[in-house]
Amino acid sequence: MRRWHRRRRDTQRNGNFTDHFKELRRRLIVVAVCFVLATLAAFMFATPIFRYLTRGLPPLVQLSPGEIFGVYLRLSALVGALITIPVALWQAWAFAKPGLLPAERRMVYFYLPSAVLLFGAGASFGFFVLYPSILHFMITFSHRAGVEVMLSASQTITFMINLVFPTALIFELPAVASFLTEIHLITPALLKKGRKIAILAAFVVAGLLTPPDVLSQTLVALPFIALYEGAIALSRWTYRRVERRNALAMQPQASS
């Protein structure tokens, strides 16, 4: 009888694992199909997308026969990935939601939209502020040096992507700081100790990315400093909230 019950439990466990694996595979297929369709759709509009991203630049040159085709493929895949991100997040949430506790679900409700909004804000800042100002400075510097500027299509798009995406990731700092405080990996006091280093790093990065004048460097450094201050504020708020929650959880034990 014990062996029969043990075999029954093993069968149920294997059945649950198989069902989860099938569900995960189905959701991954949905994400993959969405990415392929979005990429194909973006490729149909690759020319206007490319012209929009390179507007205001000197005429671009092609250094290899398939360079512009490779640029179109890269831009199409990038747009396809951006379109697929909401679908992938929704599929991941639908898959994980049944196994999450109420407190873990509340964390997802707070951090996921915050991370998406901050990523969008960072990408916008990188594309509309940093990218044109840095590129303009480099072109102007080359002209003053008496060098004729010939920009490669592939290298220009690569330069833009390598600048915009790291900026978008840096903008995730407040959400990351709040989450790490939530799981007790950092504290507001630790972030305060690193404030001077963060301010110095912001001006060093701004000095490397912008023209050598105080106004441009300050305009670029201030958003990063504001992000760090926002991370401290969010970490402090999260820390107090976690402390209150822990105190309420300890009250029934103390009364008993």
Long-range contacts (C-beta under 8 A, 24 or more apart in sequence): 23-95, 24-95, 27-91, 27-92, 27-94, 27-95, 28-91, 30-87, 30-91, 31-84, 31-87, 31-88, 31-91, 34-83, 34-84, 34-87, 34-88, 35-80, 35-81, 35-84, 36-80, 38-79, 38-80, 38-81, 38-83, 38-84, 39-76, 39-77, 39-79, 39-80, 40-76, 40-80, 41-80, 42-75, 42-76, 42-77, 42-79, 42-80, 42-83, 43-72, 43-73, 43-76, 46-72, 46-75, 46-76, 47-72, 49-75, 49-79, 50-75, 50-153, 50-157, 53-157, 53-160, 54-153, 54-156, 54-157, 56-132, 57-135, 57-151, 57-156, 58-139, 58-149, 58-150, 58-151, 60-151, 60-152, 60-153, 60-156, 61-150, 61-151, 61-152, 61-153, 62-152, 62-153, 63-152, 63-154, 67-152, 67-153, 67-154, 68-153, 68-154, 70-154, 71-153, 71-154, 71-157, 74-157, 74-161, 75-157, 78-161, 85-116, 89-116, 107-179, 107-182, 111-175, 111-178, 111-179, 114-174, 114-175, 114-178, 115-172, 115-175, 118-171, 118-172, 118-174, 118-175, 119-168, 119-169, 119-171, 119-172, 120-168, 121-171, 122-167, 122-168, 122-169, 122-170, 122-171, 122-172, 123-164, 123-165, 123-167, 123-168, 123-171, 125-167, 125-171, 125-223, 126-163, 126-164, 126-165, 126-166, 126-167, 126-168, 127-160, 127-164, 129-220, 130-163, 130-164, 130-167, 130-209, 130-220, 131-160, 131-163, 131-164, 133-210, 133-211, 133-216, 133-220, 134-163, 134-209, 134-210, 135-159, 137-210, 137-211, 137-216, 140-211, 170-224, 170-227, 171-227, 173-227, 173-228, 173-230, 173-231, 174-227, 174-230, 174-231, 174-233, 174-234, 175-234, 176-231, 177-231, 177-232, 177-234, 177-235, 178-231, 178-234, 178-235, 178-237, 178-238, 180-235, 181-234, 181-235, 181-238, 181-239, 181-242, 182-238, 182-242, 184-242, 186-235, 187-235, 187-239, 188-232, 188-235, 188-236, 188-239, 191-228, 191-231, 191-232, 191-235, 192-232, 195-228, 195-232, 198-224, 198-225, 198-228, 199-225, 199-228, 202-228
